[in-house]
Amino acid sequence: MLNLRTALSTWPEMADNAVMSRPVDKPSAAGLAEGTLAELIRRSQEGDTAAMELLYYRYKTALFNLAYRHTYNRATAEDLLQDIFVKIFTNLDDVNRVETFTGWVYRIALNTCYSHLRGRRTEVEKGVPLDDVVGVIPEKGAVEADSDLRKPLEEAIALLPPKLRQVFLLHDVQGFKHEEIARMLGTSVGTSKSQLFKARLRIRGHLRTKGVR
């Protein structure tokens, strides 16, 4: 039987400071594009480690950033990333529709992060540079995240309640639509929109208290 943790630990970036390390021995761009997502899932379900590695490289950066934003600790996020992929590959047989795969992956990632946070019973108070997050915050009329805005914005995101923070990160940072977020979190589109609205209000309020307009 394939030892998933051993396989993961042998992949270059997982063994060497996952995601944030220098790119070493990555699959080529052609390799990453090789085959459709459906084919990679099917091959991975059959135990093809090369296909698993391609799935890993397809999702690892976004999932690491998600874990990082929930823990604000690089080492912890790396451990969570490995746990997330172990769960993904262990439960691949549950996947039967490629169009729901990405949402399924994110549900596993979010549940893993929240299980960790519940176990530690910690509150996130420390920020992380926005440069470490893949994506932008595409809010109309938003001020560019320059050096004056970055620190209070980091603080504002870190201080959001978990449910608001997860919707904000998925929508404004990761770029998912409300319909996708609702499927990931098992909630309604209206709830996703409401939580995003509340998150943005809290962020704006925090920025105002810091004198940022």
C-alpha positions in Angstrom: 0.0 0.0 0.0 1.3 3.5 -0.9 2.6 5.4 2.1 1.3 8.8 1.4 3.3 10.7 4.0 6.5 9.1 2.7 5.6 10.0 -0.9 4.8 13.6 0.0 8.0 14.0 1.9 10.0 13.0 -1.1 8.5 15.7 -3.4 11.1 18.5 -3.5 9.1 21.5 -2.2 7.3 19.4 0.4 10.7 18.2 1.8 12.3 21.7 1.5 10.1 24.4 3.1 7.0 23.8 1.1 5.7 26.4 -1.3 7.9 29.3 -0.1 11.2 27.5 -1.0 13.1 28.1 -4.2 11.7 26.1 -7.1 13.7 22.9 -7.3 12.9 19.9 -9.6 9.3 21.1 -10.2 7.4 19.3 -13.0 7.7 21.4 -16.2 5.0 23.7 -17.3 4.2 21.1 -20.0 4.0 18.4 -17.3 1.6 20.5 -15.2 -0.6 21.0 -18.3 -0.4 17.4 -19.3 -3.8 15.7 -19.2 -7.1 17.1 -18.0 -8.0 17.4 -14.3 -10.3 14.4 -14.8 -7.4 12.3 -16.1 -5.2 13.3 -13.2 -7.9 12.4 -10.7 -8.5 9.1 -12.4 -4.8 8.2 -12.5 -4.3 9.3 -8.9 -7.2 7.1 -7.9 -5.4 4.2 -9.5 -2.3 5.0 -7.4 -0.2 6.8 -10.0 2.2 8.9 -7.9 3.2 11.0 -10.9 -0.4 12.1 -11.3 -0.6 12.8 -7.5 2.4 15.0 -7.8 0.9 17.0 -10.6 -2.3 17.5 -8.5 -0.1 18.6 -5.6 1.6 21.2 -7.7 -1.7 22.4 -9.1 -3.2 23.2 -5.7 -0.3 23.4 -3.2 0.3 27.2 -3.3 -3.3 28.2 -2.8 -3.8 25.6 0.0 -0.6 26.6 1.7 -1.7 30.3 1.7 -5.1 29.3 3.1 -3.4 27.4 5.9 -1.0 30.2 6.5 -3.8 32.8 6.8 -5.5 30.6 9.4 -2.4 29.9 11.5 0.1 32.7 10.8 2.9 30.3 11.3 5.0 29.0 8.4 6.0 25.7 10.0 2.4 24.9 11.2 1.1 25.8 7.7 3.5 23.4 6.1 2.4 20.6 8.5 -1.2 21.3 7.8 -0.5 21.3 4.0 0.9 17.8 4.3 -2.1 16.7 6.4 -4.4 18.2 3.8 -2.9 16.3 0.9 -2.8 13.1 2.9 -6.5 13.4 3.4 -7.1 14.4 -0.3 -5.2 11.4 -1.6 -6.6 9.0 1.0 -10.2 9.9 0.1 -9.8 10.3 -3.7 -12.2 7.4 -4.3 -15.0 9.6 -2.9 -14.6 11.9 -6.0 -16.9 11.0 -8.9 -17.5 14.4 -10.5 -14.5 16.5 -11.6 -16.6 19.7 -11.5 -16.9 19.4 -7.7 -13.3 18.4 -7.1 -11.9 21.9 -6.3 -14.7 22.6 -3.8 -14.1 19.3 -2.2 -10.4 20.0 -1.9 -11.0 23.3 -0.2 -13.5 21.8 2.2 -10.8 19.4 3.3 -8.3 22.2 3.7 -10.7 24.4 5.7 -11.8 21.5 8.0 -8.2 20.6 8.6 -7.3 24.2 9.5 -10.3 24.5 11.9 -9.6 21.1 13.5 -6.1 22.4 14.3 -7.3 25.7 15.6 -9.9 24.0 17.8 -7.3 21.7 19.2 -4.9 24.4 20.0 -7.6 26.8 21.2 -5.5 29.7 19.9 -6.5 33.1 18.5 -4.7 34.6 15.6 -3.3 38.0 16.4 -0.2 38.2 14.3 -0.1 39.3 10.7 1.7 38.0 7.7 2.9 40.0 4.7 0.3 40.2 1.9 3.1 39.5 -0.6 3.0 35.9 0.6 -0.5 35.5 -0.6 -1.3 34.6 -4.2 -4.0 36.9 -5.4 -5.3 40.3 -4.9 -8.2 42.0 -3.0 -10.3 43.2 -5.9 -12.6 45.6 -4.0 -13.9 48.6 -6.0 -12.4 51.8 -4.8 -9.9 50.0 -2.6 -6.6 51.7 -1.7 -3.6 50.0 -3.1 -1.9 47.8 -0.5 1.2 49.9 -0.2 3.6 50.0 2.8 1.2 52.4 4.7 -1.8 50.1 4.3 -0.2 46.7 4.5 0.3 46.4 8.2 -3.2 47.6 9.4 -4.8 45.5 6.6 -2.9 42.4 7.8 -4.1 43.2 11.4 -7.7 43.7 10.2 -7.8 40.3 8.4 -6.2 38.5 11.4 -8.8 40.0 13.8 -11.8 38.8 11.7 -13.9 36.0 13.3 -13.1 32.6 11.6 -16.3 32.4 9.6 -15.9 35.9 8.2 -12.2 35.5 7.6 -12.7 32.3 5.6 -15.3 33.9 3.3 -13.1 37.0 2.8 -10.0 34.9 2.0 -11.9 32.6 -0.4 -13.6 35.5 -2.2 -11.3 38.5 -2.1 -8.0 36.7 -2.0 -8.5 33.4 -3.7 -11.0 34.7 -6.1 -13.8 32.2 -5.7 -17.4 33.2 -6.5 -20.1 33.1 -3.9 -21.8 30.1 -5.5 -18.5 28.2 -5.2 -17.9 29.3 -1.6 -21.4 28.2 -0.7 -20.8 24.7 -2.0 -17.4 24.5 -0.2 -18.8 25.6 3.1 -22.2 23.9 2.9 -24.0 27.2 3.3 -26.2 29.5 1.1 -25.0 32.1 -1.4 -26.9 34.7 0.7 -24.9 33.7 3.8 -21.6 33.9 1.9 -22.5 37.4 0.6 -23.6 38.6 4.1 -20.4 37.3 5.7 -18.2 39.0 3.1 -20.1 42.2 3.6 -19.6 42.0 7.4 -15.9 41.1 6.9 -15.4 44.2 4.7 -17.1 46.4 7.1 -14.9 45.2 10.0 -11.8 45.7 7.9 -12.8 49.2 6.9 -13.6 50.0 10.5 -10.2 48.7 11.7 -8.5 50.7 9.0 -10.3 53.9 10.0 -9.2 53.4 13.6 -5.6 53.3 12.2 -6.2 56.5 10.3 -6.3 54.8 6.9 -8.9 56.2 4.5 
